[in-house]
Amino acid sequence: MQVRSRIHLNLPRIRELTDAAVAALEKTAEEVHTDVEQAQVMPRDTGNMQNESTFLDFSRSDKGIVRMVTATPYVRRLYYHPEYHFQTHENPYAKGKWLEDWEPGGRRDGFAAEAFKEFYRREADV
């Protein structure tokens, strides 16, 4: 018995889907960043850390990597010491390890995956 198969790849469509995934990833990162700000969980005194010093790094989004960066010298100390008594007059839910809610097992677990799925659906037109 002899079997033959022929595969034709639709390379333009594959490129469209890849580009859609990158765009969806970037939009998902923006959505998570907005959600973190709206949840009011970052410690805040002057607003510098949350507003001016926290940004998204899209430089490697084509490789599937987007980072939320907080570029202050004291962010590590605040993040990894939840025992600190954080002021809550600006952000009432301020705490250390403020991104835990968006990690697996956290209160907002699945938020990023659902956002990505919706953005990808729109971007890929599927």
Secondary structure as the mmCIF struct_conf table of DSSP 4:
data_model
#
loop_
_struct_conf.conf_type_id
_struct_conf.id
_struct_conf.beg_label_comp_id
_struct_conf.beg_label_asym_id
_struct_conf.beg_label_seq_id
_struct_conf.end_label_comp_id
_struct_conf.end_label_asym_id
_struct_conf.end_label_seq_id
HELX_RH_AL_P HELX_RH_AL_P1 LEU A 11 ALA A 39
TURN_TY1_P TURN_TY1_P1 GLN A 40 GLN A 40
BEND BEND1 MET A 42 MET A 42
BEND BEND2 ASP A 45 GLY A 47
HELX_RH_PI_P HELX_RH_PI_P1 ASN A 48 GLU A 52
BEND BEND3 SER A 53 SER A 53
STRN STRN1 THR A 54 ASP A 57
TURN_TY1_P TURN_TY1_P2 SER A 59 ARG A 60
HELX_RH_3T_P HELX_RH_3T_P1 SER A 61 LYS A 63
TURN_TY1_P TURN_TY1_P3 GLY A 64 GLY A 64
STRN STRN2 ARG A 67 THR A 70
TURN_TY1_P TURN_TY1_P4 PRO A 73 TYR A 74
HELX_RH_AL_P HELX_RH_AL_P2 VAL A 75 TYR A 79
TURN_TY1_P TURN_TY1_P5 TYR A 80 TYR A 80
TURN_TY1_P TURN_TY1_P6 PRO A 82 GLU A 83
BEND BEND4 TYR A 84 TYR A 84
BEND BEND5 HIS A 89 ASN A 91
TURN_TY1_P TURN_TY1_P7 PRO A 92 TYR A 93
BEND BEND6 GLY A 96 LYS A 97
TURN_TY1_P TURN_TY1_P8 TRP A 98 LEU A 99
HELX_RH_3T_P HELX_RH_3T_P2 GLU A 100 TRP A 102
BEND BEND7 GLU A 103 GLU A 103
TURN_TY1_P TURN_TY1_P9 PRO A 104 GLY A 105
BEND BEND8 GLY A 106 GLY A 106
TURN_TY1_P TURN_TY1_P10 ARG A 107 GLY A 110
HELX_RH_AL_P HELX_RH_AL_P3 PHE A 111 ALA A 124
TURN_TY1_P TURN_TY1_P11 ASP A 125 ASP A 125
#
